[in-house]
Amino acid sequence: MKKNYDIAVFHGDGIGPEIMAPTVSLLRDLAQTSGYQLAFTDCAAGAAHYAETGDSLPNASMETARQSDAILLSAMGLPSVRYPDGTEISPQIDLRKALNLFAGVRPVRIFPGQKTPLNMPEGREVDFVLIRESTEGLFHTQGCGEVTENEARETLLITRETSELLFKFAFDLARTRKETGRSAGRVTCVDKANVFRAFAFFRELFDAEATRHPDLTSDHAYVDATALWFVQKPWDFDVLVTENMFGDILSDLGAGLMGGLGVAPSADIGLNHAVFQPCHGSAPDIAGQGIANPLAMILSGAMMLEWLGLRHDHAVMAADGVRLRTATEAVIAQGAVLTGDLGGSATTTEAATAVATALRES
């Protein structure tokens, strides 16, 4: 069992460095208390770096990420800084493609005490995971689409190789959730197979993988109906798996169910690497004011600990990830120390300190 772990840290743009700092501090404290080591290496990247150097993701940073055990990435991009073709700077997408991080994991949880725009029935709890394919789909030609005076084209790509990896990941996650008592073990393929041949192909590959998991339940849903059911009955879902663009849209809807992007963590996972980052943007309008919400970044750090612990059979580290998530959720549920986006008036430091306090009390 490993005790030393190398973590590549991308501090990001805008509020990125402000929410990364307390997250790293919490992770350092947990590691020191529990007897393992996390070695954090800062990596240059992002829109501000591009504006200064003309390079959004230096080779040295990519190599550090490639050699690390896990990657922590804060909010990236600035609306005012763009590539010559008009698209925004997005090193996070470059990392996904370069490291083949095919599984974008977006957990959606609404627990007792958490504010939500939903009218939740008594006794209901929402706890599902949206898995978004993160390297292909409609993002395949990102930055390389064909544009003429009269028309524009982008190409959607779905491959057998990536889809089979994606679906295996989804069913394995559903089994883990079932074995730990978090769900009944159900995977839903979200597509638009009634209109597009590409999605009929996607569904066929899903069904083939489903036959290998007779102990789990599988079904299908069209993406438009799924968006409706996210609002009407999100407690019915367990694990959902979908194409890149559909997942991009549904993940923000899922964040809205939880009360906003400020409490929405994520991971992009491949066979050998994983990136953990908040779902929200860099919010340059509030950068430097000390009021950014660090909770999504902290929850992403908790996901990193759980993933590392499971990957390396390090039970204490995995348990620390659960403790950090539980402590953060306790702060959200109690509602006494929340930042402005969640209806409170706490500073970044105060919100992070409340999580540290909850950790000690646990």
C-alpha positions as CSV (number, residue, x, y, z in Angstrom):
1,M,0.0,0.0,0.0
2,K,1.4,3.4,-1.0
3,K,1.8,6.1,1.6
4,N,3.2,8.9,-0.6
5,Y,1.2,10.5,-3.3
6,D,2.1,13.1,-5.9
7,I,-0.7,15.6,-6.6
8,A,-0.5,18.0,-9.6
9,V,-2.2,21.3,-8.7
10,F,-3.6,23.7,-11.2
11,H,-4.6,26.9,-9.4
12,G,-6.7,28.2,-12.2
13,D,-8.0,31.7,-13.1
14,G,-10.2,34.3,-11.3
15,I,-11.3,32.8,-8.0
16,G,-9.4,29.6,-8.7
17,P,-6.4,30.3,-6.5
18,E,-8.6,31.5,-3.6
19,I,-10.6,28.3,-3.4
20,M,-7.6,26.0,-4.1
21,A,-5.6,27.3,-1.1
22,P,-8.0,26.2,1.7
23,T,-8.7,22.9,-0.1
24,V,-5.0,22.0,-0.2
25,S,-4.7,23.1,3.5
26,L,-7.5,20.7,4.5
27,L,-6.0,17.9,2.5
28,R,-2.6,18.4,4.1
29,D,-4.1,18.3,7.6
30,L,-6.0,15.1,6.9
31,A,-2.9,13.5,5.5
32,Q,-0.7,14.5,8.4
33,T,-3.3,13.2,10.9
34,S,-3.9,9.9,9.1
35,G,-0.3,9.0,8.4
36,Y,0.1,9.3,4.6
37,Q,1.8,12.0,2.5
38,L,0.4,14.2,-0.2
39,A,3.1,16.1,-2.2
40,F,1.5,19.0,-4.1
41,T,3.3,20.4,-7.2
42,D,2.0,23.6,-8.7
43,C,1.4,23.6,-12.4
44,A,1.1,26.7,-14.6
45,A,-1.9,26.8,-17.0
46,G,-5.0,28.8,-17.8
47,A,-6.2,31.9,-19.4
48,A,-4.1,34.3,-17.4
49,H,-1.0,32.3,-18.2
50,Y,-2.0,32.2,-21.9
51,A,-2.3,36.0,-21.9
52,E,1.2,36.4,-20.5
53,T,3.0,33.6,-22.5
54,G,0.8,32.5,-25.4
55,D,0.7,29.0,-23.9
56,S,-2.4,27.8,-22.1
57,L,-1.0,24.4,-21.0
58,P,2.8,24.3,-20.9
59,N,4.5,20.9,-21.7
60,A,6.1,20.9,-18.3
61,S,2.7,21.2,-16.6
62,M,1.3,18.4,-18.8
63,E,4.3,16.2,-17.9
64,T,3.8,16.8,-14.2
65,A,0.1,15.9,-14.5
66,R,1.0,12.8,-16.5
67,Q,3.4,11.6,-13.8
68,S,1.2,12.4,-10.8
69,D,-1.1,10.1,-8.8
70,A,-4.0,12.6,-9.2
71,I,-4.7,16.1,-10.5
72,L,-6.4,18.9,-8.6
73,L,-7.7,21.6,-10.9
74,S,-9.5,24.8,-9.9
75,A,-11.7,27.0,-12.0
76,M,-10.2,27.7,-15.4
77,G,-10.8,30.3,-18.1
78,L,-11.5,34.1,-18.4
79,P,-14.3,35.4,-20.7
80,S,-12.0,38.3,-21.8
81,V,-9.1,36.0,-22.9
82,R,-9.8,33.8,-26.0
83,Y,-8.0,32.0,-28.7
84,P,-7.8,33.7,-32.1
85,D,-10.8,31.6,-33.3
86,G,-13.0,33.2,-30.5
87,T,-13.2,30.1,-28.2
88,E,-12.3,30.3,-24.6
89,I,-9.1,29.0,-23.0
90,S,-9.9,25.5,-21.6
91,P,-6.9,23.5,-20.5
92,Q,-9.2,21.2,-18.6
93,I,-10.6,19.9,-21.8
94,D,-7.0,19.5,-23.2
95,L,-6.1,17.4,-20.1
96,R,-9.2,15.2,-20.6
97,K,-8.2,14.4,-24.2
98,A,-4.5,14.0,-23.6
99,L,-4.9,11.7,-20.7
100,N,-8.0,9.9,-22.1
101,L,-10.2,10.9,-19.1
102,F,-13.3,9.3,-20.7
103,A,-15.6,9.3,-17.6
104,G,-16.8,12.6,-16.3
105,V,-18.3,11.9,-12.9
106,R,-20.8,14.4,-11.6
107,P,-22.4,13.4,-8.3
108,V,-25.8,15.0,-7.4
109,R,-26.9,14.8,-3.7
110,I,-29.7,16.6,-1.9
111,F,-29.6,15.6,1.7
112,P,-31.7,16.6,4.7
113,G,-31.2,20.3,5.5
114,Q,-29.8,21.2,2.1
115,K,-31.6,24.0,0.2
116,T,-33.0,23.1,-3.2
117,P,-35.4,24.7,-5.6
118,L,-37.3,21.4,-5.7
119,N,-40.5,20.7,-3.7
120,M,-39.0,17.6,-2.1
121,P,-41.6,15.1,-0.7
122,E,-41.2,14.1,2.9
123,G,-38.5,11.4,3.4
124,R,-37.0,11.7,-0.1
125,E,-33.3,12.0,-0.6
126,V,-31.6,12.6,-4.0
127,D,-28.3,10.7,-4.5
128,F,-27.3,9.9,-8.0
129,V,-24.3,10.1,-10.3
130,L,-24.2,11.4,-13.8
131,I,-21.4,10.0,-15.9
132,R,-20.5,12.1,-18.9
133,E,-18.2,10.8,-21.7
134,S,-15.6,13.5,-21.7
135,T,-13.4,13.1,-24.7
136,E,-15.7,12.6,-27.8
137,G,-19.2,13.4,-28.6
138,L,-20.0,16.8,-29.9
139,F,-16.8,18.1,-28.3
140,H,-14.8,16.0,-30.8
141,T,-14.0,18.9,-33.2
142,Q,-13.6,21.5,-30.5
143,G,-11.7,24.4,-32.1
144,C,-11.6,22.6,-35.4
145,G,-15.1,22.9,-36.7
146,E,-15.8,24.0,-40.3
147,V,-17.1,27.5,-40.7
148,T,-17.9,29.2,-44.0
149,E,-19.8,32.4,-44.8
150,N,-23.1,30.5,-45.0
151,E,-22.8,27.5,-42.7
152,A,-21.0,26.0,-39.8
153,R,-20.4,22.3,-39.0
154,E,-19.2,20.3,-36.0
155,T,-18.7,16.6,-36.0
156,L,-20.1,14.3,-33.2
157,L,-18.0,11.2,-32.7
158,I,-18.9,8.1,-30.7
159,T,-16.4,5.2,-30.8
160,R,-16.7,1.6,-29.7
161,E,-13.5,1.7,-27.8
162,T,-14.3,4.7,-25.6
163,S,-18.0,3.8,-25.2
164,E,-17.1,0.3,-24.0
165,L,-14.7,1.7,-21.4
166,L,-17.4,4.3,-20.4
167,F,-20.1,1.7,-19.9
168,K,-17.9,-0.7,-18.0
169,F,-17.0,2.2,-15.6
170,A,-20.7,3.1,-15.2
171,F,-21.7,-0.5,-14.3
172,D,-18.7,-0.9,-12.0
173,L,-19.7,2.3,-10.1
174,A,-23.3,1.1,-9.8
175,R,-22.1,-2.1,-8.3
176,T,-19.9,-0.3,-5.8
177,R,-22.9,1.9,-4.8
178,K,-25.1,-1.1,-4.4
179,E,-22.5,-3.0,-2.3
180,T,-22.1,0.0,0.0
181,G,-25.8,0.4,0.4
182,R,-26.2,3.7,-1.4
183,S,-28.4,2.4,-4.2
184,A,-30.2,-0.6,-5.6
185,G,-27.7,-0.8,-8.6
186,R,-29.3,0.7,-11.6
187,V,-27.7,2.3,-14.7
188,T,-29.6,4.5,-17.2
189,C,-28.4,5.2,-20.7
190,V,-29.3,8.7,-21.7
191,D,-29.4,9.3,-25.4
192,K,-31.4,10.4,-28.4
193,A,-31.5,7.1,-30.2
194,N,-34.9,7.7,-31.7
195,V,-33.5,10.4,-33.9
196,F,-29.7,9.9,-34.4
197,R,-28.0,6.8,-35.7
198,A,-24.9,7.7,-33.6
199,F,-27.0,7.4,-30.5
200,A,-28.6,4.1,-31.6
201,F,-25.1,2.8,-31.9
202,F,-24.3,4.3,-28.4
203,R,-27.3,2.4,-27.0
204,E,-26.4,-0.9,-28.6
205,L,-23.0,-0.8,-27.0
206,F,-24.6,0.0,-23.6
207,D,-27.0,-2.9,-24.0
208,A,-24.1,-5.2,-24.8
209,E,-22.3,-4.2,-21.6
210,A,-25.5,-4.5,-19.6
211,T,-25.7,-8.2,-20.4
212,R,-22.4,-8.7,-18.5
213,H,-23.9,-7.4,-15.3
214,P,-27.1,-9.5,-14.6
215,D,-27.0,-8.5,-11.0
216,L,-27.7,-4.9,-11.9
217,T,-30.6,-3.2,-13.5
218,S,-30.3,-1.2,-16.8
219,D,-32.7,1.0,-18.7
220,H,-32.8,3.8,-21.2
221,A,-34.1,7.4,-21.3
222,Y,-34.1,10.1,-23.9
223,V,-32.2,13.2,-22.9
224,D,-35.2,15.6,-23.1
225,A,-37.3,13.3,-20.9
226,T,-34.4,13.0,-18.5
227,A,-34.2,16.8,-18.1
228,L,-37.9,16.7,-17.2
229,W,-37.4,13.9,-14.7
230,F,-34.5,15.6,-13.1
231,V,-37.0,18.2,-11.9
232,Q,-40.0,15.9,-11.3
233,K,-38.5,12.8,-9.7
234,P,-34.7,13.0,-9.4
235,W,-34.8,10.5,-6.4
236,D,-35.5,7.7,-8.9
237,F,-32.0,7.8,-10.5
238,D,-28.9,6.0,-9.5
239,V,-26.2,6.0,-12.2
240,L,-26.8,7.7,-15.5
241,V,-24.4,7.6,-18.4
242,T,-24.5,9.8,-21.5
243,E,-22.6,11.6,-24.4
244,N,-20.4,14.6,-23.8
245,M,-22.6,17.5,-24.7
246,F,-25.7,16.0,-23.1
247,G,-23.7,15.4,-20.0
248,D,-22.4,19.0,-20.0
249,I,-26.0,20.3,-20.0
250,L,-27.5,17.8,-17.6
251,S,-24.6,18.2,-15.1
252,D,-25.5,21.9,-14.7
253,L,-29.1,21.1,-14.2
254,G,-28.0,18.6,-11.5
255,A,-26.0,21.4,-9.9
256,G,-29.1,23.6,-9.9
257,L,-31.0,20.9,-8.0
258,M,-28.4,21.0,-5.3
259,G,-28.7,24.8,-5.0
260,G,-26.0,25.9,-7.4
261,L,-22.6,25.3,-8.9
262,G,-20.9,26.3,-5.7
263,V,-21.7,22.9,-4.2
264,A,-21.1,20.8,-7.3
265,P,-17.9,18.8,-7.4
266,S,-16.7,16.7,-10.3
267,A,-14.0,14.3,-11.6
268,D,-12.8,13.2,-15.0
269,I,-11.4,9.7,-14.7
270,G,-9.5,7.4,-17.1
271,L,-7.7,4.1,-16.8
272,N,-4.5,5.7,-15.4
273,H,-5.3,9.3,-14.5
274,A,-7.9,11.5,-12.9
275,V,-8.7,15.2,-12.6
276,F,-10.8,16.6,-9.7
277,Q,-12.3,20.1,-10.1
278,P,-15.4,22.1,-9.2
279,C,-18.1,22.4,-11.9
280,H,-18.3,26.2,-11.7
281,G,-16.3,28.9,-13.6
282,S,-13.7,31.3,-12.6
283,A,-16.0,34.2,-11.6
284,P,-13.5,37.0,-12.4
285,D,-16.1,39.6,-11.2
286,I,-15.6,38.6,-7.6
287,A,-11.9,37.5,-7.8
288,G,-9.7,39.0,-5.0
289,Q,-12.6,39.9,-2.8
290,G,-12.4,36.9,-0.5
291,I,-16.0,35.9,-0.9
292,A,-15.7,33.0,-3.4
293,N,-17.4,29.7,-2.4
294,P,-14.7,27.0,-1.7
295,L,-17.1,24.1,-1.0
296,A,-17.3,22.6,-4.6
297,M,-13.5,22.7,-4.7
298,I,-13.3,21.0,-1.2
299,L,-15.8,18.4,-2.2
300,S,-13.8,17.7,-5.3
301,G,-10.8,17.2,-3.0
302,A,-12.9,14.7,-1.1
303,M,-13.6,12.8,-4.3
304,M,-9.9,12.7,-5.0
305,L,-9.2,11.1,-1.6
306,E,-11.9,8.5,-2.1
307,W,-10.7,7.7,-5.6
308,L,-7.0,7.4,-4.5
309,G,-8.0,5.3,-1.5
310,L,-10.0,2.8,-3.5
311,R,-7.4,2.7,-6.3
312,H,-4.5,2.0,-4.0
313,D,-6.4,-0.1,-1.4
314,H,-5.8,2.6,1.2
315,A,-8.8,2.4,3.5
316,V,-7.8,5.3,5.7
317,M,-7.5,7.6,2.8
318,A,-10.8,6.6,1.3
319,A,-12.4,7.1,4.8
320,D,-10.8,10.6,4.9
321,G,-12.5,11.4,1.7
322,V,-15.9,10.4,3.1
323,R,-15.2,12.4,6.3
324,L,-14.3,15.5,4.3
325,R,-17.4,15.2,2.2
326,T,-19.6,14.6,5.2
327,A,-18.1,17.6,7.0
328,T,-18.7,19.8,4.0
329,E,-22.3,18.6,3.7
330,A,-22.8,19.3,7.4
331,V,-21.8,22.9,6.9
332,I,-24.2,23.2,4.0
333,A,-27.1,21.6,5.9
334,Q,-26.6,23.7,9.0
335,G,-26.6,26.9,6.9
336,A,-24.9,29.1,9.4
337,V,-21.7,29.7,7.5
338,L,-22.5,30.0,3.8
339,T,-21.1,32.3,1.1
340,G,-23.3,34.8,-0.8
341,D,-24.1,32.5,-3.7
342,L,-25.9,30.2,-1.1
343,G,-27.7,33.0,0.6
344,G,-25.2,33.7,3.4
345,S,-22.5,36.3,4.0
346,A,-19.5,34.2,4.9
347,T,-16.1,34.8,3.4
348,T,-14.1,32.1,1.7
349,T,-11.9,31.7,4.8
350,E,-14.9,31.4,7.1
351,A,-16.6,28.8,5.0
352,A,-13.4,26.7,4.8
353,T,-12.8,27.1,8.5
354,A,-16.4,25.8,9.2
355,V,-15.5,22.7,7.3
356,A,-12.3,22.2,9.3
357,T,-14.3,22.6,12.5
358,A,-16.8,20.1,11.4
359,L,-14.0,17.7,10.5
360,R,-12.5,18.0,14.0
361,E,-15.9,17.5,15.6
362,S,-16.4,14.3,13.6
